[in-house]
Amino acid sequence: MNIGENIRDLKAELPSDVKLVAVSKFHPANMIMEAYEVGQRLFGESRVQELLQKQPLLPQDIKWHFIGHLQTNKVRQIIGKVALIESVDSVKLLELIDKESQKCGMVTEVLMQIHVAKEENKFGFYPDELLEFFNNNKFEQYRSVKIRGVMGMASNTDDNNRVREDFRRIHSAYLSIKKEIGNELPDFNILSMGMSGDWPIAVEEGSNLVRIGSSIFGSRI
Ligand SMILES: *Cc1c(COP(=O)(O)O)cnc(C)c1O
C-alpha cells in the first residue's frame, strides 16, 4: 500500500468541491503520518478510545471527524477533541452533546445520521423522523451544537441500483431539511455520503464529503 499515492489518486478523481475524510480507524499513527505528509488533514475515527490514544501522537493541525456510533457515556471525553461528529443518531445523543459542550463553553459541530440502508444494524434516524424533528423546530433549543448537515450510508450490496437509490433518499432528505431550516441554519451545507466501495455513486448523487478508509490504508485487520 502506498498511502500517499492512494490519497493523490483519490484527490485527482474527486471533484474539487468534495472533501475527503481519510478513515484511519484500526490503523496506527505512522500510517496516518504518511497521509499527512502528502497534505491530508481530515481524518475519521469511529472509536473514542482509539481516537484519544492516537491524537497526542499526531500533529495538532489534523482535523478529526468522529464517524462511529457514539455511546452516551463517552460524549464528555470527545468534546473539544473533534472538529465534527458525523454520527448523531438520536435526539438523546444530540441533547447530551449540547449539554457537555455548554459545560465546556464551546459549540460542537455535528451531522445528523440518516438510516436508509436495508441492514437493520445501521444506526440513524429514518428520513421522516428527521424531517419531523426539523419541522417542529426542535433543533432551536440546542445552543451549543451547530448542525452542519447529514451523514448516511448506503446498503452493503453489489446492487448499484439499490446503492444509488439509498444515496438519492439521503440527498432528498438533506434538501428537504435545508429548505425547511436553511434560514435559521445557514451553515447547514454538508452531505456526507460515500465510502471506498461506493463513493463515485455518492458523488454523482450529490455528496460533498466522502469517508474513505480501505482504498487509502488497505484492509483493516
Ligand atoms: C469504516 C467507515 C468508513 C470507511 O469505510 P471503507 O469501506 O474502509 O472506506 C466510512 N464511514 C463510516 C461510518 C465507517 O464506519
The ligand as an SDF file (V2000), in Angstrom:
LIG
                    3D

 15 15  0  0  0  0  0  0  0  0999 V2000
  -15.2870    2.4880    8.3560 C   0  0  0  0  0  0  0  0  0  0  0  0
  -16.1970    3.5500    7.8670 C   0  0  0  0  0  0  0  0  0  0  0  0
  -15.9690    4.1800    6.6160 C   0  0  0  0  0  0  0  0  0  0  0  0
  -14.8480    3.7960    5.6800 C   0  0  0  0  0  0  0  0  0  0  0  0
  -15.0960    2.5530    5.0920 O   0  0  0  0  0  0  0  0  0  0  0  0
  -14.1730    1.9820    3.8980 P   0  0  0  0  0  0  0  0  0  0  0  0
  -15.0480    0.9970    3.2390 O   0  0  0  0  0  0  0  0  0  0  0  0
  -12.9790    1.3960    4.5300 O   0  0  0  0  0  0  0  0  0  0  0  0
  -13.8390    3.1300    3.0030 O   0  0  0  0  0  0  0  0  0  0  0  0
  -16.8280    5.2100    6.2570 C   0  0  0  0  0  0  0  0  0  0  0  0
  -17.8560    5.5960    7.0470 N   0  0  0  0  0  0  0  0  0  0  0  0
  -18.1130    5.0020    8.2190 C   0  0  0  0  0  0  0  0  0  0  0  0
  -19.2550    5.4820    9.0310 C   0  0  0  0  0  0  0  0  0  0  0  0
  -17.2980    3.9630    8.6680 C   0  0  0  0  0  0  0  0  0  0  0  0
  -17.5720    3.3740    9.8330 O   0  0  0  0  0  0  0  0  0  0  0  0
  1  2  1  0
  2  3  1  0
  2 14  2  0
  3  4  1  0
  3 10  2  0
  4  5  1  0
  5  6  1  0
  6  7  2  0
  6  8  1  0
  6  9  1  0
 10 11  1  0
 11 12  2  0
 12 13  1  0
 12 14  1  0
 14 15  1  0
M  END
$$$$
